[in-house]
Amino acid sequence: MMTNKEPISMPEALEYVGGKGQEEEKARGFIKKFSKLKSKDAKEMREKLEKLDLMKMKAEQIVKIIGMLPEDAEELNKIFGGVSLDENETKKILDTVKEYK
């Protein structure tokens, strides 16, 4: 039963896929296939991104950053769509991402 509607990254979601059935195993396999980070690293990265305290960065964007691990400003701007980040904000986010590559 879902009690919280906060977005989470795929590595973090892996912790919530319980059970030993075939469907659960398929879900875990799918998540592992497309996850670039381990759950622990994803949580740490989320915390660091949240601590940057950037008003323009929402939870949904943090999840996308963790999933995509953007390498440059162009990739990062695709995540933020209509929101323009200044050079300092972009640098802070990309520096955080680089710690986990």
C-alpha positions in Angstrom: 0.0 0.0 0.0 1.4 3.4 -1.0 1.5 5.9 1.9 4.0 8.4 0.5 3.9 10.1 -2.9 7.5 11.4 -2.9 9.4 10.5 -6.1 12.3 8.1 -5.7 15.0 7.0 -8.0 15.1 3.5 -9.5 18.0 2.4 -7.2 16.0 3.5 -4.2 12.9 1.8 -5.5 14.8 -1.5 -5.5 14.6 -1.6 -1.7 10.8 -1.6 -1.9 10.5 -4.5 -4.3 9.9 -7.4 -1.9 8.8 -10.9 -2.2 10.4 -13.9 -4.0 7.8 -14.3 -6.8 8.5 -14.2 -10.5 7.0 -10.7 -10.9 9.2 -9.3 -8.1 12.2 -10.9 -9.7 11.4 -9.3 -13.1 10.9 -5.9 -11.4 14.3 -6.2 -9.6 16.0 -7.3 -12.9 14.5 -4.3 -14.8 15.6 -1.9 -12.1 19.1 -3.3 -12.0 19.4 -3.2 -15.7 18.7 0.5 -15.9 20.2 1.7 -12.7 23.6 3.3 -12.8 24.0 3.6 -9.0 23.6 1.4 -6.0 20.8 2.3 -3.6 23.2 3.6 -1.0 24.9 5.9 -3.4 21.6 7.1 -4.8 20.5 8.0 -1.3 23.7 9.8 -0.6 23.5 11.7 -3.8 19.9 12.7 -3.1 21.0 14.1 0.3 23.8 16.1 -1.2 21.6 17.5 -3.9 19.0 18.5 -1.4 21.6 20.1 0.8 22.6 22.4 -2.1 19.2 24.1 -1.2 18.6 25.3 -4.8 15.1 26.7 -5.0 14.8 25.8 -8.7 15.5 22.1 -8.0 12.5 20.0 -7.1 12.3 16.3 -6.0 11.3 15.2 -9.5 14.4 16.8 -10.9 16.6 15.2 -8.3 15.3 11.8 -9.2 16.0 12.5 -12.9 19.5 13.7 -12.1 20.2 10.4 -10.2 18.8 8.4 -13.0 20.6 10.2 -15.9 23.8 11.3 -14.2 24.2 14.2 -16.6 27.8 15.0 -17.6 27.4 18.6 -18.8 25.2 21.7 -18.7 23.4 20.7 -21.9 22.2 17.3 -20.4 21.4 19.0 -17.1 19.2 21.6 -18.8 17.2 18.9 -20.5 16.1 17.8 -17.0 15.1 21.3 -16.0 13.1 22.1 -19.1 11.7 25.6 -18.8 13.8 26.5 -15.7 17.1 28.2 -16.4 19.9 27.5 -14.0 22.7 30.0 -13.6 26.3 28.9 -14.0 26.9 28.5 -10.3 23.9 26.3 -9.8 24.8 24.1 -12.8 28.4 23.8 -11.4 27.2 22.7 -8.0 24.9 20.0 -9.4 27.4 18.7 -11.9 30.2 18.6 -9.2 27.9 16.5 -7.0 27.1 14.1 -9.9 30.8 13.7 -10.7 31.4 12.4 -7.2 29.3 9.3 -8.1 30.7 8.5 -11.5 
